[in-house]
Structure formats: C-alpha cells, structure tokens
C-alpha cells in the first residue's frame, strides 16, 4: 500500500488491517528502543530489578525520560499483553511492587527527586489485567493484592504527612510531601490542567476517587477468588460508601455530569473534563447516569477524537500563564482508553467504536506524515500540532503506541 495516503477521518469509515499494519510494525519494533534496564541506583535514577518501558527516548531541549513512570506503565502494558511480552510485563509489575516495598510509596517515577508524590492509582487494574491474561495462580494474586492494599492504606487513605490525602468525608485528594498545589497537580498526571485552578490541594478529584472505588471493588473481587467472603463484603461496603459520597458531592443533578469538588469552598468546580468518565470505566454509575454521560460526550467530541476539556481555558494566552496541555484542544491516549472501555462496559458499543476509530485515524495520519507517534494530539485540528505544556512535546510515545495497538486489536482485528 502507499503509506503516504492519508485515511479518511469520517467515523463511519472503518480501517483495515492493511492500513494499520505499517504503524503496528513500527510500534512493535519500537518497544526495544523504549526499553531500559538500570538494576542499580545511579545518582538520582533508582535501580529496578527488571527491564521497563520509558515513555520516550527522544531528547528535546535537554528533556528526556530514563525512568519508569507509574501510570504510564499501566497504559503501556495494555499494548504488551501477549505471550511475546510476558516476561517484560511481569517485570514491569514487579518493578512497581519493588518500589513500594522499598519506599512505601509508588513514586511518580523512579527518580529520587520524584519521591514526594505518586501518580493516579492503577495497581489493582494492572494486577488483574496480568492475572487474567496469563492465567496466573491465586497465590500470585494474593501476594500482589496485599501490596496494593498496603498502598491503598498508607498512601491513598493517609491522614498525616507525607501522605495527607484522605481529607474530607472519606474521600481523597492528590498531594505532594511539600504540600504545594502545583506538585499535587503533577501527582494527578494532568500536569497542567484548568480543573483545579492552580489549587489542586483544595480539590477532591472525581477521577482519583473513582480509581479508589475500583481499588475497593477489586479488593472485594480478589477476596471472593480467595474464598474470603467476609472480607469481600467489607470491601464492597467501603466501595458503596465511597460511591454514595462521590455522588452526593460531585454529581450535578442539573447538569447531569461529574465535577471535581472544592472541599474548602464546599462547591463543585466549573470545568467539564474527561475525568468525569473514569467512574464509567470503574463501573460505579447506574444506567441513567451512564446515559447522561454518553449524551455529554458531544461537548468533547471532534473529528480527531475527544478533547480533554470542553473549552479553551480562560487565560490560556495571557503572558506568563501556566500552559495547560491537559485541556482543549488536546486529546490524550489514556483518556480515550478510559472513555472507550467505560462505554463498552455499559453497552454503548457503537459509541465506543466511533471514538476509538477517530483516535486511531488521528494517530495513523500523524504517523503517515511524520513517521512517529506523539504523547498527545490536537483533536480539533488533527493536522496541526498539539498545544504545548510546561515541558516540550515528546515523540515516541509509550502510552500512545500501546493504546493504538489495543484499539487495533479490539476494533480492527476483531471486525475482520
């Protein structure tokens, strides 16, 4: 085929295996480029027992990645869940667990200067993805879930420094050991975003508390597998308590949408963002709420996929303002994955496929022209570069590659 031929961005036009094959071959061969192995501490870089995948190896203006990132690793693994990469996948999880056992936190990344904060908690999801894919035994599951339970208790339900996260009605916030707003915002993974108005410590984020709901439900599921019914019921009760408070504080009954909650001002934040779809992915909404969230997708949907927020942040172009790359018009692979999987979970298969196909085509057309993948895309004008953030835009790119491969498996391979 002619690789220079761009694909149609119409959502009703499917991609074929032949059209995506060159990009998938590139991704497959590029994993080795993104693989690092540093078994010993080296200045600020922490040693890890196994090889891992970094987000990017392209140095831009002196900025590059050599360290393993927490939530990046979860998404990267989504493109590696096969027999060929089994050892690599198991090693990445073991690296994450090694970091927690050593430091009692899964740090933002494996750097000494990133130890003061974590990243969005996805350990239980990673454990179950690996457990189910490779049909591992229950002793393996018990050992790994025990670590996740300790992370949940020490880090995410902590009530004192350096883990002062559980701050209001049993719900948690993002933080940093220095208790600085911008560093707490970095822990959210959304660095930077208009969601918190540069006051991240004041907010209970909807996505974080949905992640913790899923932790509690995953602990319940693991307890059932391990034949501990009483413990399973206890975790499910905690999850239901969390869900009730989330819905009380963060679900707007008029707007029919989830918002972050400013617990110091006792009011919801004003920003419509794709963080509201993490509860859909976590399986914690009822059918009516799911229907409302699906209707609201039109706020975010453009020809290139889903924008991170529904409008351009006020002050985006004010001299000296903080660039907000986690906002309109940028789209990100992790958020597309959350939305698409959430839609599938609630039976919105057509809508999931439409969004996945738009995202695939945006990624593919960029690859056809530029011969690489990037960390984020301009979904409003896919032919244009994304809006820049506080660090230079990166090529590579771990989670983009992985979600592209995952969507190809689910929406290209399975359709033919």
N, C-alpha and C positions, 0 to 999 in steps of 0.2 A: 504493500500500500504506500501511498505518498504521504509521508509523515508531515509534510508542510500543509496539508489540507486541514483546515480548522473544522471542528464538529459543530453542528447546529446547536444553539443554546435553547431551542424550543424544548419544553419539558415533556412534550408528548412524543418526542423522537428518541428512541432507545439507542444505546450504544451497543456495539457488537464486540465480541471477544477480540476480533482482529483490530478494531480501532484502539482498544486499550492495551493491547499486547506490548507495543514498544515501551510504553510508560511503565508497565508492570515489570518488564525485563530490566529496565533501568533501576527501578526500586529494588528488585531482588539482588541485583549486582551491587547496589549502593550500600546495602546493610554492612558489608565488610568495611566500607570506608568510614562508617559511623561507629564501628566497634572499637572500644577502648579496653585496655586491661592495665590496671595500676594496683598491684597487690600490696604495696607498702605506702605509708604516708610519705608525702613528698612536699615539703613546705606547707602550703595551705591545702593541697589536694589530699583528701583522705584515701587511704588504701582500702580496696574492696577485694573480697576473695575470688570473685568471678568476673569474666568479661561483661560489658554492658554496652548499651547503645546511647550515644550522646545525641542531642537534638540536631547539631550542625557541626561541620568541621571547617566551614568557610570563615576565615578571619576577615572581619570588616572593621576598618578603623581601629584595629587592635582589640576588637571584641570577638571572642570565640568561646567554645564550650569544650572542656575536657572532663567535666564532672557529670555524674549521674543525677538526674532530677527525679523527684518523687512522682508527681502526677504525670509528667511527660512519659515516664516509664510505663505507666498503666496503659496509655493510649498506644505507645509504640508496640507493646506486646500484642495489641489487637491485630496487628498485621503480621505477627510471627507465630500465631497459634497453629502450628502444624508440626509434623514429626521431624522435618528437617531442622527446625529451630528449637527443638525441645530442650536441649541442654542449655542453650542461651537463655530461653525463657525461664527455666527453673533457676538458673544462676542469677538472673536479674531479681527475682523474688527473694532469693537467699541474700543478695546484697542489701536489699531494703531491710530485711529482718536483722541482718548483721548490724546495720546502722542503729536500729532501735535498741538492740541488746547492748550495744556499746555505749550509746549516749542517752537512752531513754527518751528519744525523740527521733522521728524520721525527718531529717533536716530538709529544708528547701532543696538542697543539693549537697553532694559530697565534698564540701569545702568548709574549712574551719570558720570562715567569716560568714557562712550561711547557716550556722548552727542555732541562731537565735529565733528562727521561725521554721515552720513546716510548710506544707502545701496541702491543697484540698485532699481530704482523707478518702483514699480509694483502695485501701489494702484489702478489705474483705471481698470487694468485687474482683480484684486481681487473684486472690486466693481461690475463689470459686470458679473463675474462668479457667484457671490452670487445673484445678481438681477435676472439673467436668471434662475438659478437653483430653486430658491424658489418663483419665480413669484411675486416679491415684487412690491409695487406701485410706481408711478412716483414721489411722494413727497419724499419717501425714497431715490430714485435715485438722485433727485435734491440736497437733503441735503448732501449726501456723495460726489457727484461730485464737489460740491462747495468747500469742504475741499481739494480735490485733485487739484483743480485749484489753490487754495492758496498755496499748497505745491509746485506745478509747478512754480508759480511766485516767491515765496520767496526763495525756496531752490535751485531749478534746473536752474532757469533763473537769479539767483542772480549775481550782478556785483560788490559787495563790501563784505568785511569780515563781518561776518564769512562764508558767502555763495558765495564766489568768484568762481563761476563755469562757467558762461556764458562768455567766454573769447575770442572767435575768430569766426568771420563771423556768429554769431548767434548760434554757437554750444557750447556745454558744456563739462566740464571735471569733473572727480572726484576730491574731495579736502577734506580738514580737517581744522578745525578752526586754527590749529597750522601751516598750510601750510608746512607740512612735507611730502616728497614723499611717504615714507612707509605707513603713516597713510592714505594718499589719496588712495594708492593701497588697503588698507584694506576696504575703502568705496566701491570699485569695487566688493567686495565679493570674488575676486580672490586673496586671500592672502596666498601664494605669487605666482607670475607668471612671466615668461620671457617677457610678452607682452610689458612692459613699461621700461625694463632695469633699474629698481630701480629709475626711473624718472617719476613717474605717473603724477605729476603736469604739465608736458610738453606735455601730450598727450590728444587728443580728442578721446575717446574710441568709437569704432563702436557700441558696444552693448548699451552703455548709450544713444547715440543719436538716436538709433533705438527705445529704450524704450520711449524716449521723443516724437518721431514721433507718436508712438502708443498712448501716452497721448493725443496729439493734435487731432488725429483721433477719439479717444474715447470721447473727449470733443465735437467734431462735432456730433458724433452719439447721445450723450446724448441731445444735443441741438435740434436735429431733433425730438427725442422722446418727448421732452418738448415743441415742436412746436415753436421753435425759429430759423427760417430758416436763418435769417441774421447772427446770432451768429454761426450757424453751418458752413456757408460759410466762415466766418472769420477764424475759427479754421482749416478748411480744407486748406485754403490758406497758413496758417502758416506751416502746415504739409508738403505741397508741396514745400514750400520754403526750409524747413529743408532738405527734401529728395534731392533736387537739389544740395545743398551744400555738403551733405554727399557723393553723387555720384561723385561730382567734386573732392573732396579731398581724399576720402577713397576707391573708386572703382578703382582697377588697370585694365585698359583696355587690357593690355597684359596678365597678369596673370589671369584675369577674377575672381577676388576674392577681398573681402573687407579686409582692414588693418586699424589698429589704425593710427592716424595721429599726428605726432610730429609738433605742430603748431609753435614752436620756431625755428625749423630747416626747416620748410616748406617741409617736406617729409614724406612719409608713413613709418611706422615701418616694420621690416622684418619678423615678426612672423606670421605664419599661425596658426590660432586658431579657435575654435568653436564659438567664439564671432561673427564671420562673418555670422553665421546662425540666429542670432537674427533678422536681417532685414527680413529674410524669415518668421519667426514667426510673425513679426509685419505687414507683408503684404505690404511691401514697395518696392518690387523688381518687375521688369517686367518679362515676360515669358522667355526671353533669358538669363537674369541674373540668374533666378531660375535654368534653365537648366545647366548653368555653375557651379553654386554652388553644384548642385547634382553630377556633374562629379567630382568635387574636393573632394567629401566625401571619395574617396579611399585613400586620404592622411591620414585620421584619423581612418579608419575602420579596426578593428582587430577582432579576433574570440570572444572576450569578450565584444565588443561594440566599442564606439568611444573614442579615446584618445583626451585629451583636446587641445594639440598642436600636430603638425605633427612630431616633432623630439625632442630628448633629449636636453634640454638647454645646451649651451656651459657653462662650468664651474660648472656643477651640482655637480661634485665630488671634486671640489677644496676646500681644507681645509679652513674653515671659511666662505665659501659662504653661501648665504641665501637659504635654501631649498625651492624649487618651487613645491608645491604639485598640483597647478593648471597648470599641464603640462603633457606631455608624461611621463610615460605610464599610468597615472591615468585617469579614467573616472568618471564623476560625474552625479548624477541623474538629477539636474536641466538642465544641458546642453543637455542631452538626450531628455528631455521633449521639450525643445525649438526646437531642430532639428526635432524630430518626428512630432510635431504639425505643424512646418513650411512646412515639406514635404507634410503632409496631406492637408494643405491649398492650395497648388499649384498642387494637383492631383497626387503626387508621392506616391500612397498608398502602392505599393509593397515595395518600398524602406523604407518607414516609418515602415511597419510591420517587415521587416528584422531587422532593427536596434532595434526596441522595443523588438523583440524576443531574440536577442543576449543579450540585457541588462537584461531582465527577467531571462534568463538562468544563467548568471553570478551571479546575486543576489541569485537565488534559490540554485545553487550549493554551494555557500558560506554558506547559511543558513543550508543546509543539513549536512554540515561538522561541522560548528561552532555554529549552533543554534542561530544565531543573524544576524542582518544586520549592515553594517558599512557605514561611511559617503562617502567613495569613494572606487574604486576598480582598480586593475591592469588589464586593458582590454587586454594588450598584452599577459600576462601570468596570466589568471584569477585564477589559483590555488595558486598563490603567493600573499603575502600581497602588498598593495599599497605602493608607495613611501611616506615617511613621510614628514610632513610640519613643520612649526615653532611651532606648538603645537602637542601634542600626538594624534595619530589616535583615533577616537571616535567610540563607539558602540552605537547602538540604533535603527535606527537613523532616526529622523523625516522625512526629505525630501526623503530619500531612501525608507522608508516604504510607503510614500504617492505616490510616482511615481510608485513603484511596484504595488500598488493597482490600480492606474489609468490605467496603461498599461494592467493589468489583465482584468479590465472591458472592455477595448476597443479592446484587441487583443486575449483574451482567451474566455471571456463570450460571446462576440458577434459573435464569429466564430462557436460556437456550437449550 
